[in-house]
Amino acid sequence: MTQHRRRSAGETFFCLVELVRFVEYSLGMPTGQSYEFVDEDFLRRLEQLHLIAKRVSQRGASGRRRSRRLGDGLEFADHRDYTPGDDVRFIDWAYFARMERLLLRLFHEHSEAGVAILLDISASMAVDREKFIYALRSAAALGYVAMGSLERVTLLPFSEEIHQPMQTGRNRRQIFQVLDYLASLRPGGRTELLKCVEEITIRRPRADIPGTVMLISDLLHCAEELSAALSLLVGRGCDVSVLHVYSPADASPPLGGPVLLRDLETNREMNVNVTDEFLDSYRLRWAEFVGACERTCLRVPAATYCDGAPLDRGATYIPAPTTVPFERLILRTLRQAGVLSG
């Protein structure tokens, strides 16, 4: 006979509170206003994501996972040459007996450093409202599933600087605070990706550097800085995933005839006559741009090292056109980032 544990009064209370807030969000009235990216369908899909994630995740309940950082874990990672001052306990004496060469055994560090979501809120994200809403929903869904997988999540919106961040605990009930926080963000300003990455890598102690970083951006004004920014993140031992968010209008603008184009980040203007030949040329340049972004992510400079050992891979590039159902994107992203397995 199956026995069911009765909920305590406290658990029942929190379940009721969560249900009330869920209904409030479904009605668009948690604080007297409706949010463009939050509706009943979105909340239902969030819960479906959480249930799917629970089924596919094979990790334990501690929120620990293998990191690309090297430390004193139990899982062997690689060798490197011994240098004076290294801990002699990690010398591979069996290899020395065969080859008379001192090598140090390196191990994967098992990280509890959490997940950071770098969310681009520069002016280019506002060109197409659909793109910004998709980015907000992706950030909310990534955070929700990660919290449900017992990860600490830090939301880091950025443009010219990192704006006021939000840090969560390992509790998916905080999704409502996350939604409030994301709904308060307004796109604007120029993209300064490298400056912002330096803020979370160089100017912070190692213990405060996230283990996993998910960059959500259209990458439109940071192509020249992308390689350097990724090198900093990967070089500090972060597992990096880049969600390249773009809309159909980015890839193929619905324009024709004489138009005045203005860059929202630089305010530069250009008069052009949009012909079929012009659009064909634009689409070709767009495809080259997307390909260059992917190559940049996959080919972090070979000189990048983590704790004295060369890194064997760069960042994970994930194309995120707004036409792709975001729940499919989120599960793929979390699996490739190592937050989910299976």
N, C-alpha and C positions, 0 to 999 in steps of 0.2 A: 504494500500500500504506500503510495507516494505521499509524503508529508510536505506541506508548504509552510515556509516561515512567515509568520504574521509580521506585517510592517509595524514599526514603532510609531508612536504619535508624531515624532519629529519627521520621520520619513514620509508619513502621510501628508503632513503639512507642506513639506517641500514639493511633493508631487502635485498637490492642489495649487500651490503658487505657480508652479511651472505651467500647469494646464491653463490657469487664468491668463498668464502672460502670453501663452501661445494663442489663445482666443483673441486677446487684445491685439496682437500683431496681425492675426488673420483679418481682423476688422479694420486694421490700419489706425488704431487709436491708442497706442501705449502711452503717449504723452500729449495727446490732443492733436496730433498731426499724423498724416500718412507719409510713408517713405516710398520713393519711386521704385526701389529695388527689392522691397519686401512685400510679399503678398502671400496668400494662403498656399498657392502652388509652390512657391519658393520654400516655405517652411516644410511642406510635405516632402519635397525632394531632399531637403536637408536631413530629415529624419530617415528617409530611405537610404541616404548615403551612410549615415551612422550605422544602420543595421547591416548594410553590406560590408562596411569596414570591420564590424565585429566578427563577421563570418570569415573574412579572408585574413585577418591579422592572426599571426601565429606567435606573437611575442607574449611575454609574461606581463604581469600587472605592474611592474615597477617603472615602466617608461624607459627602460634602458635598451640601447641598440648599439650595434657596432658602428664606430666612428672611423673616418678616414684619418683622424689624428692617431699618432703612435704613442703608446703608453705602456702600462704594466698589466695589461689584460692577459687572458690565457690563450687567445687565438693568434697563432703565428702569422706575421705579415710579410717580412722580408729580412734580408741581411744588409749590413753595411760594414765597411772597414772599421776596425777598432781604432780609437784614438785615445791617447793618454787622458785619464780623467773619467773615462766611461766606467760604468758599473761592471765590475768583472763577473758578477753573477750572471750576466746575460751573454757572456762569451760562448760561442758554439765550440765547445771543447772536442766534440766528436769530429767536427770538420777540421779543427786544428790538428788532430791526431793523423788525419789522412793527408792533408795538404800543407801542413805547417804554415798556415796563414790564419791570423786572428780576425775573426768576423764576429760582429755583434748581432745577436738575434733581436729582431724588432717585433712588437706585438701590437695588435689593434687595441685602442682604448675604447672601453664601453662608456658611452657618453650619456649624461643626463642634462646636457647643456640646452636642450629645448629647441624650439622651432621659431625662427624669425621670418616674418613676411614683410618684405620690402615692397611697398605699394606706391607706384608712380602716380602722383596727383598733380603733375605739371600741366601747363595749359594745353598741350597737344592732346591730352586725354579727354578734353572737353569738346574737341572738334566734332566728334560724333557721340551723342549722349549714350547711344547703345553700347559703345565701347567702354565708357566709364562705368555704366551699370554692370556690365559683364565682369569688369575687373573687381568691383565691389563684391559682387556675388561670389566670385572665385575666392577672394580673400576670406569672406565669411565662411564659405564651405570648407576651405583648407583648415581654417582655425577650428571649426566645429569638429571635424573628424579627427584632427590632431589632438584636441582636448579630450575627445572620447577615447583616444588611444593613450591617454594618460601622459600627454606631452604638455609642457609649459609653452605657451605661445606668446610672442611679442609682435605686435603690429607696429610697423615703422613706416608711416607715410612720408614721402619725400618729394621735393621739387628742387629748389635751390639749397635747401637744408632739410635735415630730418625734423619733422614736426613733432608735436607732443606725442610720445608713444603710448601704447596701452599694453600692459602685461597681464596675462591671465594665469590662473592656477590650472591644475589638472582636473577640471570639472566642466563638462559641457553645458551645465546650466548657465554658465556665464555667457552663453551665446547671445542673450538678450542685451547685456552690456556691450558686447561686441557690435551688435547691429546698431545700437544707439550711437556708438562711437563712429562707425563707418558712415552712418547717415549724416553725421556732422561735418564730414570732410567736403571741401570744395576745391575743385581743380584750379590751378593758377600758378604762374611763375615759370621760370626756366628750369630745365633739367640739369642737375649737377650731380650725376651718379657717382663719379669718382670721389668727390668731396664727401658725400654722404657715406660711402663705403669706408673711407678712411676714418670717419667718426666712430664706426662700430668695430673697427679692427685695430687700428694703430693707437687710438686714444682711449682704449679700454683695456683693463687687465685681461689676461687670457681666460680667467674663470668666467668673465662676463660675455665672452664671445659665443654666439649661438653655434650649436652643432650642425644644424640644418638651416639653410637660407633659401627662401623662395622669392625670387624677384618677379614681380608682376608689372609689366611695362610694355608700351608700344615701341620702345627702343628708338624712337624717331630722332631724338636729339642727343643720343649718348653713344652712337656707333663708334666714334673715335675713342671714347673712354671705356667702352665695354671690356676690352681685353685687359686693360690695367686694373679695372675694378674687380673682375673675376680672378685675376692673379692674386690680388690681395686677399680675397675671401678664401680661395682654395689654399693659398700659402699659409693661412692661419688654421687650416684643418677643417674648414667648413665643407659640408656636402651642399652643393649649389645646384638649384634647378631654376631655369629661366623660362617663365611663361610669357611668350611673345603674343600679346593681345592685339588683335587688329580686326577691323570691321571690313565688310565688302567695299565700303567707300574708300578705305585706305588703299586697297588693292586695285580698285578700278573706279575712279571718281565718276559720279553721274553728272558730268559737265558737258557743255557743248557751246560753241561760239565764243565770242569775246567775253572774257571774265577777268576780274581783278582778284588775284590771290594774295592773301596776307598770312604771314606766319605769326601765330598767336604768341609764340615764345620770344621771337626777335623783333616782331612788328615790321619786318621787311615786306614790301609789296612788289608784285610783279603783274604786269598786264600780259596776258597770253590769249591767243586764239586757239581754242580747243577743237582740233580736227580729229578725224579718225586716225590719221598718222601720228598725231600728238599722243593720243590715248594708247596706241600700240607701243610707242616708244616708252611711255610712262609705265605700262604694265611690264615691259621688259626690264626696266630699271628697278621696278618693285621686286620682281623675282630675283634679280641680282642682289638686292638689299637683304631679302629674307635669307638667301643662301649664304651671304657674308656673315650675317648674325649667327647662323647655325655653325658655320666653320669657326667663328671666333669662340663660341662656347665650347666646342669640342677640342679646340687646340689652344688651351691655355699655354703660354710660353713654357718651353721645356726647362728653362732655368728656374721655374718655380719649385721650391722645396718645402716640405713640411717636417719640422723637427729634424732636419739634417738628411732626410731621405727624399729622393726624387719622386714626384707624384706620377701615377700611371694614367691618369685621365683628367679631363677638365670638368666643365659644368655640363649638366644635362639640359639640352635645348628642347623645349616643348612648344610647337606652334599652337596658338590658341585663338583661331578665328572665331568670331562671335556666332558663327553659324553652327558650331559644334555644341551639342548639349553639355552644359557645364559639369553635370555630375560625371559624365564619361571622362572629361578632362581631369577632374579632381582625383578620381580613383587612379588614373594613369599616372598623374603627377606624384601622388603620395606613394605609390608602389616604387616608382623610379627613384624617389628621394629616400627610400628606405624607412619611411614612417610606417608604411604598411608592407607586409609580406604576404605571399600567396597569390 
